[in-house]
Amino acid sequence: PSAGPGDAEHLVASFGALVTACKSAQAAASAAELSAARQYAAADRLDKAVHASRARIDSLEAQVSRQEAELDRRSKALSGAMHREAQREATLRRREREIERMQ
């Protein structure tokens, strides 16, 4: 059985369709690869942003902790000063009463 001209044309057409399909698949694979690379880069940027945010949060928490310690220290100092002032006033009132009794 010899191949006729119709068979050859059909073979060429099939081969052409196969080449077109391969090129189309290659283009789709390249597009998918590019998309994956972009998504990876976006994920990497997001990961870096999350790390930076966590570092900033840690820094702010440390700053708040230092400020709370300073506020606590100042509060205790003020409380002590108020206590000493109250004692001084009580002593002065006692002395005033003693002086009044002596007169």
C-alpha angles and dihedrals in degrees: 000000000000123000114248129213090265091057091051092049090049090050092049091047091049091048090049091050090049092051090048091049091049092050090048091049090047091051090049091049091049091049091049090049091050091048091050091049091051091048091049091050091048091049090049091051090048091049090051091048090051091050091048090049092050091050090050091049090050090049092049092047090052090048091050090049091052091047091049090051090049091047090049091050092049092045091053091047091050091047090051092048091049090049092051090047091051090050091049091051092048090050091049092050090049091051091047090053091047090050091048090051091051093054 
